[in-house]
Amino acid sequence: KLYNFFFVFKKSGAPISPVSEKKWTHNIPDFIFKGDNSE
């Protein structure tokens, strides 16, 4: 499911940096459970 998150993240046009990547890593579980119920 992680690749789905990064696909959407890159698709949004937001730049990915090591710092923001770490920050997003903390939000990924919450994002997936709330925003990815397709599976």
The 8 nearest C-alpha neighbors of each residue, nearest first, counted from 0:
[[1, 3, 2, 4, 31, 35, 5, 38],
 [0, 2, 4, 3, 5, 27, 31, 6],
 [1, 3, 5, 4, 0, 6, 7, 8],
 [4, 2, 6, 0, 1, 5, 7, 8],
 [3, 5, 1, 7, 2, 6, 8, 0],
 [4, 6, 8, 2, 7, 3, 9, 1],
 [7, 5, 3, 9, 8, 4, 10, 2],
 [8, 6, 10, 4, 5, 9, 11, 3],
 [7, 9, 5, 11, 6, 10, 4, 13],
 [10, 8, 6, 11, 12, 7, 5, 13],
 [11, 9, 7, 12, 8, 6, 13, 5],
 [10, 12, 8, 9, 13, 7, 6, 14],
 [13, 11, 10, 9, 14, 8, 7, 15],
 [12, 14, 11, 9, 15, 8, 10, 16],
 [15, 13, 12, 16, 9, 8, 19, 11],
 [16, 14, 20, 19, 13, 17, 9, 18],
 [15, 17, 19, 18, 20, 14, 21, 13],
 [18, 16, 20, 19, 21, 15, 22, 23],
 [19, 17, 21, 20, 16, 22, 15, 23],
 [20, 18, 22, 16, 21, 17, 23, 15],
 [21, 19, 17, 23, 18, 22, 16, 24],
 [20, 22, 24, 18, 19, 23, 17, 25],
 [21, 23, 19, 20, 24, 25, 18, 26],
 [24, 22, 26, 20, 25, 21, 19, 27],
 [25, 23, 21, 27, 26, 22, 20, 28],
 [24, 26, 23, 22, 27, 21, 28, 29],
 [25, 27, 23, 24, 29, 28, 30, 22],
 [26, 28, 30, 24, 29, 25, 31, 23],
 [29, 27, 31, 30, 26, 32, 25, 24],
 [28, 30, 32, 26, 27, 31, 33, 34],
 [29, 31, 27, 33, 28, 34, 32, 26],
 [32, 30, 35, 28, 34, 33, 29, 27],
 [31, 33, 29, 30, 34, 35, 28, 36],
 [34, 32, 30, 31, 35, 29, 36, 28],
 [33, 35, 31, 30, 32, 36, 29, 37],
 [36, 34, 31, 37, 32, 33, 30, 38],
 [35, 37, 38, 34, 32, 33, 31, 30],
 [36, 38, 35, 34, 31, 32, 0, 33],
 [37, 36, 35, 0, 31, 32, 34, 3]]
